[in-house]
Structures are given as structure tokens and as C-alpha cells.
Amino acid sequence: MTTNALPWTPPNTEDVEALPVGKWWDAVSAPTAVADRALELLGQDSGAVIQDDTYGKTYWLIGIDTARSWGMRQVRVLTELADEGTLLGVPPASWRAERMTYWRIPLAPDRYLTGPDHLARALRRAVDEVLGPVPSGRQLCYRCQLPTDEPVQVSIEHSGSVAGATVYVCPTHARDYPRDAVNQAAAMRRALDRGRR
């Protein structure tokens, strides 16, 4: 298959190019850990996917104005706004995993846009399984000490066999926080309990 039959292909063949969302497509971003699970759930229903290992984000291309009202933790819909443009770094169509930004699922005539209904269902389930239960109310980020409406549980302080305080960080600091083995085991247990291998 060639990309010649596609309605759109990345114009730059040499480097990542910042392209405006809302012109050919909108995009949905998720942290890579959430995206990994969502891709498992989507299977063959996923369209082309860009992965940016520099920032730990994964992006699906979707139809314009098909997902403006989504509200999921750490999932962002990138779309053209009335008063400002939004750009997405798009790699050349030939770039694969040997690069920091690449096409995790390459563009192809049968793999272009992802259906928003399938993607929303997969991301909601992935967010629940990977990020765990939603903390009640705002929490302070352990790193920056600012309140966040999207707290990410990164560890539970332990004393002996009893769990103590839960440590939260904002989405910005979540990927830099060292992982707590007990917290990771609890996330794996939740996934197993929900039928995930």
C-alpha cells in the first residue's frame, strides 16, 4: 500500500512539522500508558497513531469537531479554537520507532482517522484501568504544591503493613515521579480483576 491514496499525508519528509489541527483532522492525546491499553482495546478499530516519546504522549487523528465535549482525565482533544490555533507535531510518514516522534500505527488508506465513538469507549476504560479510581476533590501536587483537578496517584506512603498517606501529583509531574512498587502492583491487580491479561 502507498500513502498516495490517502486524503492527506504529512507534507514534510525530513523532520517533524507543526501542523494546525482543525484543517485536515482534530487530534486526541493521552499519556502513553493509557494509550497502550486503549490500543489493546481498539484493536483493528484504531486509525493512524503518532507517538511522542519525548513527552510521553500518544495522538490519534479524528474527524474535525467530532470530540469537543469529551472530559476524561489526562486526555486532551486538540481542535481549532475560535480565538487561537492549535498545532500538532507531525512526523514524516516514513518515521517509525527508531525516532522519538513517530507513527506508531502508520498512515494507510484503511488506517487514517479513528472513529470517535470507538476511541471514547476505549479511552474511558483505559483511563479507569491505568489511572485507577478518581480521587475526590482537588489535590495538591507533591512536586509543585499547586492544586490540581486531575490528580494522579503516584504512591502510598507505607509504615509496616499499613498504608499511610496517598501522594498525588499533577499530570505535568506524573511521568517524572518515581513509581511506587506497591501502587503499581495495585494497578496490575485492578487490571487483572477487570479481565485484562
N, C-alpha and C positions, 0 to 999 in steps of 0.2 A: 504494500500500500504506500502511496505517496501522499504528502500533505497538499498536493495541488488541487485535490477535490474538496478541500475544506473551504468554508465561507470566510475564514480568517486564519492567518498564520503570523507568527512573530516576524516583524519586519527586519529586525537586526539579526545578523548571522554571526556576529563577532563577540557580543557581550550582552549582559543584562540591560534591558531598556525599561525606563519608567514610562508606562503607558496609562492613559486615562481610563478609569473604569466608567461604565455607562455609555461608552461609544460602541463597542462590539459585544460587550458582556459586562456583568457585575461579577463580583468575586465574594467568596465566603472563606474566612480564615479561622483556623483552630490551632491550638497547640499540637505539636506533632504527636504527643502521647494520646491525645483524644482522637486525632486524625487516624492514627494506626488502627484503633478499634473501629472507628466509623468506616474505614475502608474494608475491614473484615466483614462488617455488617452489610455494606453496599454490594460487595462482590462485583458482578458484571454490570451493575447499575451505575457505577461511577463513570463520569466523563474524565477528561484530562485533568491532571493534578500537578500543581507546582509545589515543590518542597524547598524551603529556605532553611538550611541547617545553620546559617549564621544566627538567625533569630529564633529558631525552634518553632517555625510556623509552617503550616501546610495550607494551600489555597485551592479551592475548586472554582472553576468558571461556571457561572449560571446565567440564565436569561436576564435581561435588563428588567428591573423593577419586579422581580418575582419573589423577593425575600426581605423587603424593607421592615416588616413588623416582627422579625424574629427577636427573641430575647432569651439567649442561653449564655450561661457563664462561660467566659473566655472565648466565645465565638463571636466574630465580628462580620457584619455584612458590609462590604465595600461597594458603594454606589455613588453616582454623581449627586452632589448636593446642590441646592438652589444657589447658594452663595459662595461655593468653593469647589474646586476639583479634587479628586482623589486619584492617586497614582498607585500602580502595582508594578513591582519589578518583575519583568517577564524575560526568562532566559531564551536563547535561541532554541529553535525546535529540536536541534540535534543534541542538546546537552542532557547528559544522564548523571548518575550518582557519583561520578568521579569529580563533579563540581559541587560547590557549596549551595548553589541555587540551580535547580534542575527540574526536568519533567519527570516526576515520579511515575505518573501514568502518562505516556506520550500522547500528543495530539494525533488523531487519526480520524478518518471520515465517520467511523462509528463510535469514536470517543472524543467528543468535543465538549458540549455543555452537559452538566449533571442536572437531572430533574430535581427541582427544589423540594418536592414532597418526599421523595426517597431520601434526599440528603438531610432534611429536617428530622425525619424519624431516626435515621442512623446517628446523627449528631446528638440528639436528645438522650438516646440510650447510652452512647459513648461517654457523654459528659457525666451521667449518673454513675456509670460503672468505674470510670477512671478517676473522677474528682471526688466521688463519694457524696454523702448527704450534704444538702445545702445548710451551712451554718445559719443560725437565726440572727438576724440583725447585722449591723456593721461591725467589723472587727478592726483592730489596729494591726497594721503590718509590722511584724517583728523587726524588719530591716529599716524601713524609712519612718516608722512610727506615725504614719498618716492613716486616717480611717479609709477603709475600702468597702465598697458594696459587693465586691466579688472576692471574698477571702478564699485563699487556697490553704487547706490544712496541710502542713508540711511535717509536723511531728507532734508527738505527745510526750511530754516530759514524764519519765518513769522514776519511781522510787521503790526499789524492791520489786514486788509483783503487782503493785498498784499503779494504775495510770494517774498522772497528775494533770497539770495544765496543758491545754492544747495550744500549739503555736501556729499562727496564721501569718501569711504574707500576701501582699497584693500580687496580681498577675505579673507585673513587671519583674518582681523579685523571685517569683516561684521557681523559674528554671535554674537560678543560681544558688538556691538553697540546698545544702547537703541533705540527702534523703535519709529518713529515719527507717531503719530496717523493720521495726515493729509496725509502723504506719504502712509501709509497702506490703508487708505480709497481710495486714487487714484489708488492703485494697485488693490483693490477689484472692483472699478468701471471699470477699463480696462478689468478685467476678465469677469464681467457681460456683458460688451459691446461686448465681443467676444463669448458670448453664454455659458459661464461657470456658473454653478449654485453656 
